[in-house]
Amino acid sequence: MTESNVKLRMMIVTALFAAIIGVLAQVTIPLPLVPITGQTLAIGLAATILGARYGTMSILVYLGIGAVGIPVFAQMSGGLGSLFGPTGGYLFGFIPTAFIIGYYLEKTSFTVMNAIIANIIGMFVALIFGTVWLKVFAELTWTGAFVGGFLPFLLVGVIKAVLAAWIGISVRNRLKSANLLYVNDKKSFVS
């Protein structure tokens, strides 16, 4: 397969994950300040399956689509107002989250246990970004931001991290066996 075909295939997979994130973002449990969504599960899946580079690129595509106004963010929202509103820190936090999850797995190995660890670390990264942003933009106290933007998401976050790890490694292994997943650092398909 030529390098241009490989790049095209990975761009398609990256765009597909951006769409998956947009779909899972609509799965919400409303809370007073910040809803619980399927976004973080999708972020974990993208990073676990695609690794640091393409997982992060899928997040950037997702944020770009939402920034131009397509309603892909939670509760069918979109536009710059969503990015720079009270919950924008979580959205921006998805960028380092995906990179860290993918990077951790690339530096260790793509096993379920490593994926659980990476996704839990990623969960904390997203929560920290979101909580700090919420404190600043919603003008909350640190206690208020922690209680409203961090604490309610811990248990659900761990559950989503375990699901993203388990499903992500399973899907990644299937893509590997079908020779459909490209690993950039090896300049070949994973086998």
PyMOL commands that set and color helices and strands:
alter all, ss='L'
color gray80, all
select helices_A, chain A and resi 3-24+39-67+74-76+80-83+88-107+112-137+142-149+151-177+184-186
alter helices_A, ss='H'
color red, helices_A
select strands_A, chain A and resi 28-29+36-37+182-183+188-189
alter strands_A, ss='S'
color yellow, strands_A
deselect
rebuild
show_as cartoon
